[in-house]
């Protein structure tokens, strides 16, 4: 027997089939939408790069510390004390042969490019040592401070800016004078007091202009 369907029955079946198809499609779409998101590539990373190392700062050149020094003295012994200066001081005194500096002041002057000279009293055999140095400011200050600490001031050796000092050490009289440019010393066993060296000191200073 042939089944017959009414138009209303056919419409009902078609509607149910459509609903089933739509439901399957929605389920598939839901499953697809739940899939994990794609991992961003490394090239898209927003992690900041390591900070560039700071360039070293420029090092300032240190200023050299001034050191004690002396300029060469452009004078000879006969120019510091002329033969006439020596004769007027003492007729029995002249240049000491084969002179070698023995006083500490004369040795110090020589170590700073200074000049050291010797006179010999022919009668007594006493030697007079004369030294002249041309110190820089640092050395001049150091030598002056030493003289102040170890000697007595002598105003008769000259007026400012000249400053004079005198002392005796182990039987040796020592006179020192500082000018704006030079350091002059005289030492001898014959110098018992400041006045004993004054005439020679005055003569030497007159040639150191």
Backbone as CSV, one residue per row, in Angstrom:
resi,resn,N_x,N_y,N_z,CA_x,CA_y,CA_z,C_x,C_y,C_z
1,UNK,0.877,-1.155,0.000,0.000,0.000,0.000,0.911,1.200,0.000
2,UNK,0.608,2.114,-0.760,1.415,3.333,-0.938,1.040,4.319,0.121
3,UNK,2.191,4.765,0.815,1.936,5.767,1.857,1.739,7.099,1.204
4,UNK,0.856,7.826,1.721,0.571,9.175,1.217,0.771,10.130,2.371
5,UNK,1.295,11.249,2.014,1.573,12.284,3.039,0.841,13.536,2.668
6,UNK,0.343,14.083,3.737,-0.385,15.334,3.494,0.642,16.454,3.433
7,UNK,0.287,17.512,2.726,1.223,18.660,2.627,1.631,19.152,3.998
8,UNK,0.806,19.147,4.986,1.161,19.647,6.318,2.189,18.751,6.979
9,UNK,2.108,17.445,6.708,3.058,16.519,7.289,4.433,16.707,6.692
10,UNK,4.484,16.948,5.397,5.780,17.167,4.725,6.464,18.428,5.266
11,UNK,5.703,19.449,5.427,6.272,20.706,5.944,6.852,20.498,7.346
12,UNK,6.152,19.697,8.146,6.607,19.445,9.507,7.940,18.714,9.521
13,UNK,8.088,17.723,8.604,9.337,16.950,8.551,10.515,17.827,8.082
14,UNK,10.234,18.656,7.101,11.297,19.549,6.583,11.780,20.517,7.657
15,UNK,10.839,20.998,8.445,11.178,21.942,9.500,12.072,21.279,10.550
16,UNK,11.743,20.001,10.903,12.555,19.312,11.886,13.962,19.045,11.360
17,UNK,14.060,18.686,10.082,15.374,18.421,9.480,16.230,19.678,9.477
18,UNK,15.600,20.810,9.196,16.342,22.085,9.167,16.861,22.460,10.545
19,UNK,16.022,22.180,11.548,16.447,22.494,12.916,17.651,21.653,13.334
20,UNK,17.614,20.363,12.948,18.726,19.473,13.282,20.012,19.945,12.620
21,UNK,19.923,20.346,11.350,21.107,20.813,10.615,21.667,22.102,11.235
22,UNK,20.781,22.985,11.610,21.211,24.263,12.199,21.887,24.052,13.550
23,UNK,21.294,23.102,14.321,21.879,22.814,15.645,23.277,22.258,15.517
24,UNK,23.484,21.357,14.517,24.825,20.794,14.293,25.824,21.855,13.881
25,UNK,25.356,22.764,13.074,26.261,23.839,12.606,26.693,24.732,13.748
26,UNK,25.727,25.079,14.638,26.042,25.925,15.790,27.014,25.235,16.731
27,UNK,26.845,23.927,16.934,27.738,23.182,17.813,29.144,23.170,17.270
28,UNK,29.259,22.995,15.954,30.584,22.998,15.325,31.253,24.357,15.472
29,UNK,30.433,25.387,15.289,30.986,26.746,15.414,31.447,27.020,16.838
30,UNK,30.683,26.490,17.810,31.057,26.696,19.205,32.370,26.021,19.533
31,UNK,32.495,24.780,18.992,33.741,24.056,19.230,34.920,24.772,18.601
32,UNK,34.734,25.293,17.425,35.808,26.022,16.745,36.178,27.278,17.507
33,UNK,35.213,27.988,18.047,35.468,29.214,18.794,36.185,28.971,20.097
34,UNK,36.180,27.771,20.656,36.853,27.466,21.913,38.288,27.033,21.724
35,UNK,38.745,26.956,20.493,40.127,26.525,20.280,41.091,27.583,20.836
36,UNK,42.283,27.185,21.377,43.231,28.151,21.982,43.712,29.161,20.969
37,UNK,43.945,30.391,21.466,44.411,31.438,20.576,45.825,31.131,20.120
38,UNK,46.139,31.591,18.928,47.472,31.349,18.371,48.524,32.060,19.209
39,UNK,49.662,31.373,19.489,50.760,31.954,20.278,51.470,33.012,19.452
40,UNK,51.623,34.217,19.995,52.291,35.262,19.205,53.737,34.877,18.945
41,UNK,54.191,35.229,17.772,55.562,34.892,17.386,56.547,35.678,18.231
42,UNK,57.805,35.156,18.299,58.845,35.806,19.093,59.149,37.195,18.574
43,UNK,58.968,37.323,17.229,59.296,38.621,16.640,58.355,39.698,17.117
44,UNK,57.172,39.296,17.597,56.206,40.281,18.059,56.329,40.574,19.536
45,UNK,57.359,40.024,20.214,57.504,40.214,21.651,57.745,41.683,21.970
46,UNK,57.126,42.141,23.073,57.285,43.531,23.474,58.284,43.690,24.607
47,UNK,59.042,42.560,24.929,60.028,42.624,26.005,61.126,43.600,25.635
48,UNK,61.416,44.603,26.495,62.439,45.599,26.141,63.809,44.951,26.060
49,UNK,64.609,45.432,25.115,65.956,44.907,24.964,66.826,45.371,26.117
50,UNK,67.917,44.653,26.331,68.822,45.015,27.422,69.355,46.416,27.209
51,UNK,69.473,47.137,28.289,69.952,48.517,28.182,71.382,48.510,27.685
52,UNK,71.650,49.423,26.796,73.009,49.541,26.292,73.916,50.008,27.417
53,UNK,75.105,49.430,27.458,76.034,49.821,28.523,76.414,51.277,28.370
54,UNK,76.477,51.946,29.506,76.799,53.364,29.472,78.244,53.541,29.028
55,UNK,78.467,54.493,28.129,79.817,54.751,27.665,80.614,55.391,28.790
56,UNK,81.890,55.032,28.936,82.680,55.605,30.038,82.815,57.104,29.898
57,UNK,82.716,57.791,31.033,82.840,59.237,30.993,84.293,59.619,30.790
58,UNK,84.502,60.763,30.198,85.857,61.224,29.944,86.581,61.484,31.269
59,UNK,87.840,61.015,31.372,88.625,61.201,32.596,89.374,62.517,32.521
60,UNK,89.170,63.331,33.539,89.839,64.632,33.552,91.333,64.448,33.791
61,UNK,92.151,65.221,33.081,93.590,65.152,33.252,93.982,65.824,34.554
62,UNK,94.614,65.071,35.461,94.969,65.674,36.759,95.987,66.788,36.596
63,UNK,95.836,67.806,37.408,96.792,68.908,37.390,98.059,68.478,38.123
64,UNK,99.205,68.616,37.470,100.450,68.201,38.125,100.681,68.963,39.423
65,UNK,101.133,68.237,40.433,101.439,68.875,41.707,102.805,69.533,41.623
66,UNK,102.898,70.833,41.940,104.198,71.503,41.889,105.203,70.837,42.826
67,UNK,106.427,70.701,42.366,107.470,70.068,43.166,108.647,71.025,43.327
68,UNK,109.441,70.849,44.385,110.611,71.714,44.577,111.582,71.589,43.413
69,UNK,112.067,72.699,42.932,113.012,72.697,41.817,113.789,74.004,41.840
70,UNK,114.878,74.016,41.096,115.687,75.228,41.004,116.172,75.439,39.587
71,UNK,116.273,76.691,39.196,116.809,77.032,37.881,118.328,77.172,37.981
72,UNK,118.991,76.908,36.872,120.445,77.019,36.859,120.872,78.465,37.119
73,UNK,121.867,78.627,37.958,122.397,79.954,38.281,123.446,80.328,37.227
74,UNK,123.163,81.376,36.478,124.044,81.779,35.372,125.105,82.758,35.851
75,UNK,125.847,82.385,36.879,126.911,83.217,37.442,128.101,82.339,37.792
76,UNK,129.278,82.930,37.818,130.473,82.231,38.288,130.784,82.693,39.711
77,UNK,131.701,81.999,40.347,132.068,82.372,41.719,132.654,83.784,41.770
78,UNK,133.465,84.139,40.734,134.063,85.475,40.708,133.042,86.569,40.424
79,UNK,131.844,86.186,39.969,130.791,87.170,39.753,129.926,87.339,40.999
80,UNK,129.799,86.281,41.777,129.046,86.383,43.030,129.841,87.199,44.046
81,UNK,131.125,86.889,44.190,132.036,87.665,45.023,133.286,87.935,44.187
82,UNK,133.467,89.157,43.775,134.619,89.498,42.939,135.898,89.456,43.769
83,UNK,137.047,89.354,43.104,138.323,89.407,43.837,138.446,90.669,44.686
84,UNK,137.891,91.768,44.203,137.944,93.002,44.980,137.070,92.905,46.235
85,UNK,135.870,92.244,46.085,134.992,92.043,47.255,135.735,91.252,48.331
86,UNK,136.424,90.213,47.905,137.133,89.339,48.857,138.302,90.086,49.494
87,UNK,138.999,90.855,48.699,140.152,91.600,49.229,139.697,92.620,50.263
88,UNK,138.604,93.309,49.995,138.097,94.296,50.934,137.595,93.639,52.225
89,UNK,137.162,92.429,52.112,136.716,91.699,53.306,137.917,91.317,54.169
90,UNK,138.906,90.710,53.531,140.110,90.294,54.265,141.233,90.085,53.251
91,UNK,142.329,90.821,53.436,143.440,90.753,52.478,144.119,89.389,52.473
92,UNK,143.932,88.624,53.519,144.566,87.302,53.602,143.668,86.186,53.059
93,UNK,142.530,86.562,52.500,141.559,85.560,52.023,141.540,85.547,50.498
94,UNK,141.482,84.333,49.942,141.403,84.173,48.486,140.653,82.902,48.140
95,UNK,140.645,82.577,46.876,139.930,81.389,46.411,140.537,80.123,47.010
96,UNK,139.670,79.238,47.512,140.142,77.974,48.103,140.452,76.986,46.977
97,UNK,141.687,76.494,46.904,142.030,75.528,45.855,141.354,74.177,46.107
98,UNK,140.966,73.516,44.989,140.339,72.182,45.082,139.153,72.181,46.055
99,UNK,138.332,73.223,45.948,137.205,73.336,46.884,136.145,72.261,46.623
100,UNK,135.643,71.683,47.711,134.511,70.756,47.665,133.529,71.165,48.752
101,UNK,132.266,71.322,48.371,131.248,71.758,49.337,131.095,70.725,50.441
102,UNK,131.066,71.210,51.685,130.864,70.322,52.831,129.629,70.713,53.650
103,UNK,129.205,71.967,53.600,128.033,72.396,54.371,126.758,71.864,53.722
104,UNK,125.754,71.623,54.562,124.489,71.110,54.048,123.805,72.122,53.141
105,UNK,123.935,73.410,53.474,123.297,74.430,52.640,123.929,74.463,51.245
106,UNK,125.245,74.387,51.172,125.924,74.400,49.871,125.575,73.148,49.062
107,UNK,125.525,72.004,49.728,125.161,70.766,49.031,123.728,70.825,48.503
108,UNK,122.842,71.410,49.308,121.448,71.543,48.860,121.358,72.460,47.649
109,UNK,122.084,73.574,47.685,122.083,74.495,46.547,122.564,73.791,45.275
110,UNK,123.631,73.009,45.389,124.144,72.284,44.225,123.135,71.279,43.689
111,UNK,122.375,70.659,44.585,121.393,69.646,44.148,120.249,70.272,43.358
112,UNK,120.091,71.597,43.459,119.044,72.295,42.705,119.653,73.237,41.660
113,UNK,120.746,72.797,41.032,121.416,73.524,39.952,122.012,74.854,40.418
114,UNK,122.337,74.920,41.711,122.915,76.137,42.241,124.427,76.169,42.102
115,UNK,125.029,77.141,42.747,126.466,77.378,42.671,127.048,77.342,44.079
116,UNK,128.208,76.720,44.232,128.907,76.685,45.520,130.364,77.073,45.296
117,UNK,130.873,77.973,46.137,132.234,78.476,46.003,132.927,78.435,47.358
118,UNK,134.254,78.442,47.344,135.002,78.396,48.591,136.089,79.450,48.656
119,UNK,136.242,80.035,49.822,137.320,80.980,50.095,138.174,80.428,51.234
120,UNK,139.448,80.734,51.186,140.362,80.229,52.210,141.125,81.384,52.832
121,UNK,141.092,81.456,54.162,141.900,82.425,54.893,143.305,81.849,55.023
122,UNK,144.268,82.507,54.366,145.627,81.984,54.323,146.282,81.981,55.699
123,UNK,145.813,82.842,56.580,146.428,82.934,57.903,145.875,81.898,58.868
124,UNK,144.571,81.813,58.949,143.945,80.912,59.925,143.632,79.536,59.348
125,UNK,143.591,79.423,58.033,143.222,78.155,57.405,141.720,77.902,57.389
126,UNK,140.954,78.881,57.854,139.488,78.727,57.876,138.920,78.881,56.466
127,UNK,137.926,78.070,56.176,137.257,78.113,54.871,135.903,78.789,55.010
128,UNK,135.541,79.550,53.992,134.212,80.154,53.903,133.518,79.542,52.697
129,UNK,132.344,78.988,52.913,131.561,78.414,51.811,130.438,79.377,51.436
130,UNK,130.322,79.632,50.150,129.271,80.499,49.625,128.431,79.683,48.650
131,UNK,127.126,79.766,48.773,126.250,79.077,47.816,125.129,80.003,47.365
132,UNK,124.724,79.811,46.119,123.633,80.590,45.542,122.734,79.631,44.775
133,UNK,121.437,79.704,45.025,120.462,78.884,44.291,119.321,79.785,43.843
134,UNK,118.634,79.325,42.807,117.489,80.068,42.270,116.259,79.150,42.356
135,UNK,115.618,79.092,43.528,114.521,78.124,43.748,113.218,78.567,43.082
136,UNK,112.378,77.557,42.777,111.011,77.903,42.382,110.215,78.222,43.650
137,UNK,108.950,78.584,43.485,108.146,79.032,44.627,108.025,77.963,45.707
138,UNK,107.876,76.693,45.293,107.712,75.601,46.257,108.981,75.426,47.080
139,UNK,110.117,75.398,46.400,111.387,75.221,47.104,111.704,76.440,47.972
140,UNK,111.425,77.634,47.466,111.695,78.852,48.243,110.913,78.840,49.560
141,UNK,109.655,78.438,49.478,108.834,78.365,50.688,109.375,77.344,51.668
142,UNK,109.773,76.182,51.157,110.302,75.119,52.016,111.597,75.549,52.706
143,UNK,112.501,76.159,51.946,113.780,76.588,52.515,113.589,77.703,53.540
144,UNK,112.679,78.622,53.234,112.409,79.710,54.166,111.822,79.175,55.466
145,UNK,110.896,78.230,55.354,110.296,77.635,56.557,111.356,76.939,57.411
146,UNK,112.297,76.264,56.764,113.368,75.588,57.512,114.255,76.606,58.229
147,UNK,114.544,77.711,57.547,115.377,78.747,58.159,114.678,79.383,59.354
148,UNK,113.389,79.634,59.220,112.619,80.210,60.324,112.630,79.280,61.534
149,UNK,112.531,77.979,61.271,112.463,77.000,62.359,113.806,76.775,63.039
150,UNK,114.917,76.967,62.312,116.228,76.592,62.865,117.187,77.755,63.081
151,UNK,116.816,78.962,62.645,117.731,80.103,62.752,117.035,81.319,63.355
152,UNK,117.836,82.347,63.592,117.311,83.610,64.122,117.270,84.661,63.005
153,UNK,116.207,85.458,62.965,116.130,86.487,61.925,117.191,87.570,62.112
154,UNK,117.701,88.069,60.972,118.718,89.123,61.001,118.255,90.248,60.070
155,UNK,117.644,91.291,60.585,117.135,92.362,59.728,118.224,93.163,59.033
156,UNK,119.459,93.154,59.543,120.527,93.952,58.938,121.051,93.364,57.631
157,UNK,120.642,92.148,57.280,121.083,91.557,56.010,120.338,92.152,54.820
158,UNK,119.263,92.858,55.046,118.537,93.492,53.947,117.100,93.760,54.312
159,UNK,116.518,94.747,53.597,115.116,95.102,53.824,114.225,94.259,52.922
160,UNK,112.940,94.197,53.282,111.973,93.417,52.494,112.025,93.852,51.020
161,UNK,111.946,92.872,50.086,111.570,91.470,50.296,112.708,90.561,50.739
162,UNK,113.866,91.123,51.071,114.977,90.308,51.557,114.717,89.912,53.006
163,UNK,114.971,88.638,53.319,114.854,88.167,54.704,116.115,87.392,55.042
164,UNK,116.733,87.733,56.194,117.994,87.114,56.578,117.898,86.340,57.873
165,UNK,118.783,85.343,58.000,118.797,84.481,59.181,120.237,84.108,59.506
166,UNK,120.470,83.788,60.800,121.801,83.354,61.215,121.660,82.343,62.344
167,UNK,122.587,81.379,62.324,122.649,80.392,63.404,124.046,79.801,63.441
168,UNK,124.358,79.114,64.499,125.618,78.369,64.601,125.295,76.899,64.840
169,UNK,126.019,76.031,64.135,125.814,74.591,64.268,127.184,73.916,64.355
170,UNK,127.429,73.258,65.464,128.687,72.528,65.670,129.901,73.413,65.419
171,UNK,129.830,74.657,65.887,130.963,75.563,65.752,131.056,76.254,64.408
172,UNK,130.067,76.055,63.537,130.064,76.688,62.213,128.954,77.733,62.188
173,UNK,129.320,78.994,61.905,128.304,80.032,61.754,127.712,79.984,60.356
174,UNK,126.393,80.138,60.278,125.710,80.015,58.981,124.737,81.181,58.788
175,UNK,124.940,81.928,57.720,124.061,83.043,57.364,123.271,82.662,56.110
176,UNK,121.968,82.972,56.117,121.116,82.709,54.960,120.322,83.967,54.626
177,UNK,120.172,84.216,53.338,119.355,85.340,52.887,118.474,84.862,51.738
178,UNK,117.207,85.263,51.798,116.246,84.961,50.734,115.823,86.272,50.086
179,UNK,116.013,86.358,48.781,115.531,87.515,48.036,114.300,87.072,47.250
180,UNK,113.775,87.926,46.410,112.629,87.542,45.589,112.995,86.438,44.601
181,UNK,114.284,86.268,44.333,114.720,85.326,43.287,115.748,84.308,43.770
182,UNK,116.589,84.687,44.739,117.730,83.847,45.102,117.718,83.430,46.578
183,UNK,118.445,82.341,46.829,118.758,81.878,48.180,120.277,81.880,48.292
184,UNK,120.813,82.683,49.204,122.252,82.844,49.346,122.658,82.393,50.748
185,UNK,123.731,81.625,50.835,124.218,81.176,52.153,125.725,81.403,52.264
186,UNK,126.160,81.658,53.478,127.580,81.771,53.826,127.789,80.974,55.104
187,UNK,128.821,80.174,55.145,129.101,79.409,56.363,130.595,79.315,56.576
188,UNK,131.014,79.434,57.856,132.432,79.375,58.193,132.604,79.252,59.699
189,UNK,133.686,78.611,60.149,133.985,78.596,61.581,134.297,79.998,62.109
190,UNK,134.661,80.919,61.185,134.990,82.274,61.606,133.773,83.150,61.830
191,UNK,132.576,82.650,61.495,131.356,83.433,61.717,130.789,83.062,63.097
192,UNK,131.032,83.938,64.051,130.552,83.686,65.405,129.215,84.370,65.653
193,UNK,129.014,85.500,65.001,127.764,86.260,65.137,127.349,86.787,63.764
194,UNK,126.109,87.257,63.616,125.607,87.686,62.305,126.482,88.733,61.627
195,UNK,127.038,89.662,62.389,127.841,90.724,61.787,129.102,90.229,61.109
196,UNK,129.595,89.042,61.478,130.823,88.518,60.872,130.632,88.186,59.389
197,UNK,129.420,87.879,59.006,129.157,87.518,57.613,128.517,88.656,56.823
198,UNK,128.230,89.759,57.493,127.423,90.814,56.873,128.097,91.462,55.669
199,UNK,129.410,91.741,55.744,130.090,92.437,54.650,130.114,91.590,53.378
200,UNK,130.442,90.304,53.530,130.456,89.417,52.358,129.042,89.211,51.808
201,UNK,128.069,89.076,52.690,126.686,88.884,52.257,126.193,90.094,51.470
202,UNK,126.506,91.282,51.960,126.096,92.505,51.275,126.726,92.591,49.885
203,UNK,127.998,92.213,49.784,128.687,92.247,48.489,128.050,91.251,47.514
204,UNK,127.753,90.049,47.993,127.135,89.034,47.135,125.763,89.487,46.644
205,UNK,124.967,90.048,47.546,123.617,90.477,47.168,123.655,91.598,46.139
206,UNK,124.691,92.418,46.179,124.771,93.531,45.238,124.959,93.043,43.783
207,UNK,125.415,91.793,43.621,125.622,91.243,42.281,124.456,90.354,41.810
208,UNK,123.484,90.167,42.684,122.355,89.281,42.350,121.096,90.111,42.109
209,UNK,121.093,90.806,41.013,119.943,91.663,40.685,119.071,90.980,39.640
